[in-house]
Amino acid sequence: MPKTYTVEKDYQNTRFDKWFKAKIISLPQSLIEKIIRLNKVKINKKKVKSSYRVQYGDIVEIYDISKFKENNRPKILKYKPSKKEINIYNDFIIENNENFIIINKPAGIAVQSGTKSFKNIIDILKDSKYFLNQKPYIVHRLDKETSGILIVAKSREYAQLFTSLFRIRKIHKTYVALTHGKVSKLKTTLKDDLILYENNKRIIQKAISHLKILKSSDNYSYVELNPITGRKHQLRKQLYNIGNPIVGDDKYFINRKLSRIKIKSRSLMLHAYKIKFMINNTQYNFKAKYNKNFEDFLKREF
């Protein structure tokens, strides 16, 4: 007799193979395909492909798959924050509703755990009062050293919705940055072919951002940026490319130029300031206050 499962609302329109890995057993894709070929899976009494998108209420029947063993993958360690640390982040919450939260992410903390970052926002939030009986879903990212607005969904349904909105460019983000040097007034739109390497493969990605100079001096510029595309380190790379790297950026900087300027900040002066989007005919607009380092630098130099 097969084991029977009912697809939950949270997995609406999720690929079957992803549902299978999350709810049944984490197997390599090749084994999932084999299980399907062997007729060990039926949905609503029918054979389906791994790419089938499950629907809320689908009945999944799984026959004996005991001989298939879970991947021998190292377990991902979770960061365990103290209660005091969790409570500190109450001060950074901008919006909290039944579907998502907006947080003003502090600089210096990663969004999720990684090889170089153990402490992270997601592991802190999942133990907070904002996610009781729910789990946080990442829908976009900020660099560890970048501060500002971060959306975290409370359900798979809203995570998919936000992902779709980002993909079709219906979520509009505004950043502010403090850069080295005087940015040219002619620079209003930055267009670049950014190079990325994945598994030793060279990938070229188009990147577009709009730029507005808010204030400038001989040594620094205070600028507003609206990224149209969403590439890794996009704004940092683009400002570096025009000869105006962000203050405090230890990855994209120009030694010759900066050697003549006394760098007065160890923090990355890049802040995700505003975000706006629309869901179900409701317009959402949020702003995140500058962190103290950014505010102090701004007051001191301008």
KAQUIJO-V715548 format. One record per helix or strand of 2 or more residues. SS is the DSSP state (A for helix, B for strand). FROM is the first residue (numbers start at 1). LEN is the number of residues. If there is no record, write none. Layout:
ss=SS from=FROM len=LEN
ss=SS from=FROM len=LEN
//
This chain:
ss=B from=3 len=4
ss=A from=9 len=3
ss=B from=14 len=2
ss=A from=16 len=8
ss=A from=29 len=9
ss=B from=41 len=3
ss=B from=53 len=2
ss=B from=59 len=4
ss=A from=83 len=10
ss=B from=93 len=4
ss=B from=100 len=6
ss=A from=121 len=6
ss=A from=129 len=3
ss=B from=137 len=2
ss=B from=147 len=7
ss=A from=156 len=12
ss=B from=172 len=9
ss=B from=189 len=10
ss=B from=201 len=16
ss=B from=220 len=8
ss=A from=234 len=8
ss=A from=255 len=4
ss=B from=270 len=10
ss=B from=282 len=6
ss=A from=292 len=10
//
